[in-house]
Amino acid sequence: MASPEIDALTQALSRLPGLGPRSARRAVLHLLKKREVALAPLLRALEQVNERLSVCSNCGNVDTVDPCSVCSDTRRDDRLLCVVEEVSDLWALDRSRLFPGRFHVLGGRLSALEGIRPEDLGIDRLVARIAAGGIDEVVLAMNATLEGQTTAHYLAERLETYPVRITQLAHGLPVGGELDYLDEGTLAQALRARRPVS
């Protein structure tokens, strides 16, 4: 039997994505056995991120600086803007190093069942970025779910009056799939085969 503090740590870890109760127990045991080389550095890293965590005022990414490191990267093409649902989608696309432009995180997707409306997302900020000019192409990189495609269709309609080319990822993505779980080859093919939204 573990102490209440160790149980609380195990329960906290088991709530993380990809970690169930057994994996959390193994992680806690590892942290306790390797206290100096695993637990102490993890605690310091968590404290630093907790103290400095911020949401990028430009794109909606999560980072420890504002603007985020993606927005601060001068090598990126300002004329290309990729719109994603969540920060995890931005990270997945950025990890592939295949998209040279900028990003915009909506913070979710439209969903009548969940009561998520356009005003609940970062759509007005997106429209303002496009209205400011300098963007030639907007890539709608929504997940291949019903809600994701509904969001893409809504965005295409909202943006059709602006002088930008609107494209979306190719439909080689698995239906119901999420960008964060796709391999780099699938992401590369989807980015290369993007097409105009009709």
C-alpha positions in Angstrom: 0.0 0.0 0.0 1.3 3.5 -0.9 0.8 6.6 1.1 -2.0 9.1 0.2 0.5 11.4 -1.5 1.9 8.6 -3.7 -1.6 7.5 -4.5 -2.6 11.1 -5.4 0.5 11.3 -7.7 -0.5 8.0 -9.4 -4.1 9.1 -9.9 -2.9 12.5 -11.3 -0.7 10.7 -13.8 -3.4 8.2 -14.7 -5.6 11.1 -15.9 -3.0 12.0 -18.6 -3.7 10.8 -22.2 -2.1 7.5 -22.9 -1.5 6.6 -19.3 -3.9 4.3 -17.5 -3.7 3.2 -13.8 -1.1 0.5 -14.4 1.2 2.7 -16.6 0.9 5.5 -14.0 1.9 3.1 -11.2 5.0 2.1 -13.2 5.9 5.7 -13.9 5.5 6.6 -10.2 7.7 3.7 -9.2 10.4 4.7 -11.7 10.2 8.3 -10.5 10.6 7.2 -6.9 13.5 4.8 -7.6 15.3 7.4 -9.7 14.4 10.4 -7.5 17.6 12.5 -8.2 17.8 11.8 -12.0 14.1 11.6 -12.8 11.8 13.1 -10.2 13.7 16.2 -9.3 14.3 17.3 -13.0 10.6 16.6 -13.8 9.5 18.7 -10.9 11.8 21.6 -11.9 10.6 21.4 -15.6 6.9 21.3 -14.5 7.4 24.3 -12.2 9.2 26.3 -14.9 6.5 25.6 -17.5 3.7 26.3 -15.0 5.3 29.7 -14.2 5.9 30.8 -17.8 3.1 29.1 -19.7 1.2 31.4 -22.1 -1.0 31.3 -25.1 0.4 33.1 -28.2 -1.6 36.2 -28.8 -1.0 35.9 -32.5 -1.7 32.2 -33.4 -3.1 30.6 -30.3 -0.2 28.2 -29.8 0.9 27.3 -26.2 4.5 28.2 -25.4 6.5 29.9 -22.6 6.9 33.1 -24.7 4.5 35.4 -26.5 4.7 35.5 -29.5 5.4 31.8 -29.6 8.6 30.3 -31.1 6.7 29.4 -34.3 5.4 33.0 -34.8 8.9 34.3 -34.0 10.6 32.1 -36.6 11.7 34.5 -39.4 12.3 31.7 -41.9 8.5 31.0 -42.2 6.5 32.2 -45.2 4.1 34.9 -44.0 1.9 34.4 -47.2 0.9 30.8 -46.1 -1.5 30.3 -43.2 -2.5 26.9 -41.9 -5.7 26.7 -39.8 -5.9 23.9 -37.3 -8.4 22.9 -34.6 -6.0 22.4 -31.6 -2.5 23.0 -30.5 -1.7 19.3 -30.8 -2.5 19.6 -34.5 -0.1 22.5 -34.9 2.6 20.6 -33.1 2.0 17.5 -35.4 2.3 19.5 -38.6 5.2 21.5 -37.3 7.0 18.4 -36.2 6.8 17.1 -39.8 8.7 20.2 -41.0 6.7 20.1 -44.2 4.6 23.3 -43.9 6.8 26.4 -44.3 4.1 29.0 -43.4 2.3 30.3 -40.3 -0.4 28.7 -38.2 -3.7 29.7 -36.6 -5.3 27.6 -33.8 -9.1 27.8 -33.6 -9.2 26.2 -30.1 -11.7 23.5 -31.2 -14.3 22.8 -33.9 -17.9 23.6 -34.5 -20.2 21.1 -32.8 -24.0 21.4 -32.5 -24.1 18.5 -30.1 -21.5 20.0 -27.8 -22.9 23.5 -28.2 -19.7 24.9 -29.7 -20.6 27.9 -31.9 -18.4 30.1 -34.2 -18.1 32.7 -31.5 -16.6 30.1 -29.1 -13.6 29.6 -31.4 -10.8 31.8 -32.7 -12.6 32.5 -36.0 -12.9 36.2 -35.6 -9.2 36.5 -34.9 -8.5 34.4 -38.1 -10.7 36.7 -40.2 -8.9 39.7 -38.8 -5.5 38.2 -39.7 -6.7 37.6 -43.2 -8.3 41.0 -43.5 -5.1 42.6 -42.5 -3.6 41.4 -45.8 -0.3 39.7 -46.8 -1.8 36.2 -46.9 -2.1 34.4 -50.3 -3.2 31.0 -49.2 -5.2 29.6 -46.3 -4.9 25.8 -45.7 -7.8 24.4 -43.7 -6.2 21.5 -41.9 -9.2 20.3 -40.0 -9.5 16.7 -38.7 -11.3 14.3 -41.0 -14.3 14.1 -38.7 -17.9 15.3 -39.4 -17.3 18.3 -37.1 -13.9 19.1 -38.6 -15.4 19.1 -42.1 -18.3 21.2 -41.0 -15.8 23.7 -39.5 -13.8 23.7 -42.8 -17.0 24.4 -44.8 -18.0 27.2 -42.5 -14.5 28.8 -42.7 -14.5 28.5 -46.5 -17.8 30.4 -46.6 -16.6 33.1 -44.2 -13.4 33.6 -46.1 -14.7 33.5 -49.7 -14.9 37.3 -49.9 -11.2 37.8 -49.3 -8.6 37.6 -52.0 -6.9 34.4 -50.7 -6.7 30.9 -52.2 -8.5 28.5 -49.8 -7.3 24.9 -49.8 -7.7 21.9 -47.5 -5.7 18.8 -46.8 -6.3 16.0 -49.2 -8.8 13.4 -48.3 -6.2 10.6 -47.9 -6.5 11.1 -44.2 -8.5 8.4 -42.4 -12.1 9.3 -41.6 -12.3 10.0 -37.9 -8.6 10.4 -37.7 -6.8 13.2 -35.8 -3.6 14.9 -37.1 -1.7 14.4 -33.8 -1.9 10.6 -34.3 -0.7 10.5 -38.0 2.7 9.6 -39.2 4.9 12.1 -41.1 4.4 10.2 -44.4 0.7 10.6 -44.2 1.0 14.2 -43.2 3.4 14.9 -46.1 1.1 13.3 -48.6 -1.9 15.2 -47.3 -0.1 18.6 -47.4 1.3 17.9 -51.0 -2.2 17.0 -52.3 -4.1 19.9 -50.7 -6.8 21.3 -53.1 -9.1 24.3 -53.3 -12.3 24.2 -51.2 -15.3 24.1 -53.5 
